Amino acid sequence: MDLNTLIDKIAGDLGDKKKWREYRARAARMPAPYRDATLALERYLLNVGGVGRSDVLVAMVSDLADLFEQAAADGTPIRSVVGDDPVEFAEDFVRNYAEGQWMNKERARLTQLSWHEAR
C-alpha cells in the first residue's frame, strides 16, 4: 500500500475535504436568504439523504451551491427555486445522487445474496 492510499484510509480523501471547505466558503459568501436556504437544505440532505460516498456528497452540495448562487445572481426568489414544499424539493434533488446513497448499496447487496431454502 502506498503512502497516499494509507493517508486516505486514515484521514479520508483530502481532495474531498478541500472541496468541502470550498463549498462552505461559497455558501458563506451568499446573500443571507440564499445562504440560509443552502445550509438548511445541506443539513437535511446530510441527515436524511443517505449519501455515504464523500465524492458524491461533495458533488451534491457543490451543485446545490451552484443552484443558489445562480438564483442569487439572477434575483430569483427562493420559493421559485424550491417550490411550495422544500422537503419534496430536497427529496427530488437527492435522487439525482442515488449512486452514492448507502440505501441503494444495501438494496443491491441484499438482492445479490444467494437465497437458499432451508430444508
LUMVEXRO-553904 format. One record per residue (C-alpha): x, y, z negated; residue in three letters. Coordinates in steps of 0.001 Angstrom, whole numbers, plus 500000, padded with zeros to 6 digits. Each point is the difference from the previous one (the first is absolute). Example, Ala and Ser with C-alpha at 12.3 -4.5 7.8 and 13.67 -1.06 7.14 Angstrom:
2
512300495500492200ALA/501370503440500660SER/
***
This chain:
119
500000500000500000MET/501460503357500982ASP/500128502998497673LEU/497144501895501675ASN/497689496989499715THR/500910499630496332LEU/499368503710499334ILE/496627499813501783ASP/499004496980497892LYS/500967501755496757ILE/498997503607500692ALA/497541499651502861GLY/500336501425503482ASP/501825503297499555LEU/498761501258503380GLY/496399499533498871ASP/500744501808496755LYS/501434502921501967LYS/496925500069502266LYS/497742499910496931TRP/501773503031498525ARG/499683501797503352GLU/496280499256500077TYR/499549501317496446ARG/501884503195500917ALA/497744500449503036ARG/496908499538497851ALA/501292502521497465ALA/500406502652502720ARG/496388499728501198MET/497446502638499020PRO/498286499034496739ALA/496757498448501287PRO/501815497893502624TYR/502697498990497530ARG/497364499044497431ASP/498081497935502561ALA/503191498287501192THR/501088499124496464LEU/496512498814499013ALA/499842497735503041LEU/503551498810499343GLU/499024499032496463ARG/496938498122501220TYR/501941498218502752LEU/502782498974497612LEU/497557498658497413ASN/497396498414502253VAL/501610499613503420GLY/501936496847499205GLY/502999500941502129VAL/502952498007498728GLY/502667500746502587ARG/501961503179499407SER/500551500695503709ASP/496247499825500666VAL/499237502100496929LEU/502429502704501091VAL/498572499995503527ALA/496477500273498582MET/500663502996497755VAL/502099501673502711SER/497049499691502366ASP/497751501390497280LEU/502336502987499639ALA/499997500491503794ASP/496210500049499991LEU/499664502569497220PHE/502903502167501184GLU/498316500244503395GLN/496624500724498409ALA/501576502759497904ALA/501771501479503041ALA/496743499975502004ASP/497903501264497090GLY/497826496877500171THR/497907499621496845PRO/500844496916497936ILE/496398498744500218ARG/500355500050503785SER/502958497651499617VAL/498668497600497363VAL/496276500318500670GLY/497290499752497366ASP/501437496898498317ASP/503712500211499120PRO/499982496360498817VAL/498745498829503384GLU/502672502149501661PHE/502715498462497807ALA/498753496454500629GLU/499962500608503775ASP/503426501626499815PHE/501631497089498138VAL/498549497463502453ARG/502464501382502549ASN/502819498616497843TYR/498658496486499479ALA/503327498327500825GLU/501407501321496745GLY/497094499072497754GLN/500793497255497512TRP/496393498808500198MET/500375499144503698ASN/503268498214499257LYS/498301497912497331GLU/497033499253502273ARG/502386498739502679ALA/501908497936497452ARG/496803498398498735LEU/498722499139503469THR/503342498431500940GLN/499949497546497111LEU/499645496351500837SER/496747498978498428TRP/499841496392498950HIS/496896498284498803GLU/500347498452496602ALA/499359496283500093ARG/
***
